[in-house]
Every structure is written in structure tokens, then in C-alpha cells.
């Protein structure tokens, strides 16, 4: 069960920098953001992704998944074919695709989302790289496990996967046991994220905090993962504030220690 770190928070780090980060934090590898303005991006992924994969492998590390741009929602998008083929070439087995928005017409939106997933399933079959959909709170389809099941029902779990996010599910989902059970056949990746409420101008908003510092019910998460026999990739999302790279390394180490104490 690989424990990887999402690279979104440090777009300036190169391959050597990320190898040092993982070694210092005791992390198995990366959840690699392949997005514009990142070292590996949709324009250079065909060359850079295999090079990064080899460099990490030589260092005893892995790329657990690639996270695509959030607007990559069609398999016909030229970026999609390029990224899936680059992942296949690099030996990366999973890619997080973009989000399907809610327009105000739920049934029509779900129908369109499933049509889009049909395209990604075909692309996954042809490349051997699983297309995974992430539970993000807010006006997104599949924002929780029950809603995600409506999108995934009938798709082959070998080619289409569920990416559950502890923080976003704590905001908009039910008990983690129910959420994970609903998508059990497709459950492939777990995002580690904790949330805390903050009030600004009489409006309450959720902000990301290190694991164990917010309102996620971590013991419930741990018990549900054990009940599911989950052995997929765990991505530490790291979308909290940190004072420089050294502080971020320390927080990652603290999160890793916390997760191990509760059996994750």
C-alpha cells in the first residue's frame, strides 16, 4: 500500500528536489500533478513522465498516480490521450481525471458524466491505465460516495476507479463506512485530507489542515478501510499552509506518524 505525496503544493520542485523530499519525509513516492506550469505538464509528459518515473524508481520511489488538469473531462481531449499514453510508457497505472460539474439538471448531468466515463473507460482499456474520479465537495457530480456510485455503476473496476477524499467526504458525505462501501468495487485511491471550519465575515468556510487537526473522524476511516481490506494508493494531499519546504517535510512526517498510530 504505497503512501505518496501530492505535488500540487510545491510546483517549483524538480525531480531531485522531490526525491529529497520523499526520502526526508519517509514517503513512498508521488501523486504527480501533471498540469500547466509544473515540471511535468501535458505538453512534455511524453518525454518527462518516463524520465521522472525512472528517476524515482532508481531512488526506490514510485509515482502512485498522475493527477491531470481539473478541466480534462473528455477522453477526446488531446491532452487525455497524451497523458494516458505517457502514463503507460512510464509504468504509472492510474490517472485522476477532471471533475464533472452540476449544471442544475441532475439526471441530464449524470447521463453526460457517464457518457464521458465511457470514453475514459475505452482509453483505459487501450492503454492499461485506470481512469479515477475524485470526490470533491461542492457543485460537482460524485461529490460523495453515493453520488459517485451513480456515475460508476456498470463500469469495469479494472479500468475505472473511485478516488475517495477524507476531507471532502467529511464536508459533504455520510459516514465513511457507507461512502466506501457504496463504491467498494471501484475504490482505488484514498486522499488524506483533514478539514477545520473558519469564520470570515459571518461566513463559515472549510480549510485544509494536517491530518488529526480537524473534524475528520479518523478512527471511523481506519475501521472502514480495514473492513474493505483496502490496499490501494494513499495520497497525502498537503493542501494546508506550511512555512517552506522543510516545514512541509516535518508536517508530512507528523501526518505519516499519526496515520500509522490509527492503523492507516
C-alpha positions, 0 to 999 in steps of 0.5 A: 500500500504505497503512501505518496505525496501530492505535488500540487503544493510545491510546483517549483520542485524538480525531480531531485528536489522531490526525491529529497523530499520523499526520502526526508519525509519517509514517503513512498513516492508521488501523486504527480500533478501533471498540469500547466506550469509544473515540471511535468505538464501535458505538453512534455509528459511524453518525454518527462513522465518516463524520465521522472518515473525512472528517476524515482524508481532508481531512488526506490520511489514510485509515482502512485498516480498522475493527477491531470488538469481539473478541466480534462473531462473528455477522453477526446481531449488531446491532452487525455490521450497524451497523458494516458499514453505517457502514463503507460510508457512510464509504468504509472497505472492510474490517472485522476481525471477532471471533475464533472460539474452540476449544471442544475439538471441532475439526471441530464448531468449524470447521463453526460458524466457517464457518457464521458466515463465511457470514453475514459473507460475505452482509453483505459482499456487501450492503454492499461491505465485506470481512469479515477474520479475524485470526490470533491465537495461542492457543485460537482457530480460524485461529490460523495460516495453515493453520488459517485456510485451513480456515475460508476455503476456498470463500469469495469473496476479494472479500468475505472476507479473511485478516488475517495477524499477524507476531507471532502467526504467529511464536508459533504458525505455520510459516514465513511463506512457507507461512502466506501462501501457504496463504491467498494468495487471501484475504490482505488485511491484514498486522499488524506485530507483533514478539514477545520471550519473558519469564520470570515465575515459571518461566513463559515468556510472549510480549510485544509489542515494536517491530518488529526487537526480537524473534524475528520473522524479518523478512527471511523476511516481506519475501521472502514478501510480495514473492513474493505481490506483496502490496499490501494494508493494513499495520497497525502494531499498537503493542501494546508499552509506550511512555512517552506519546504522543510516545514512541509517535510516535518508536517508530512512526517507528523501526518505519516506518524499519526496515520500509522498510530490509527492503523492507516 
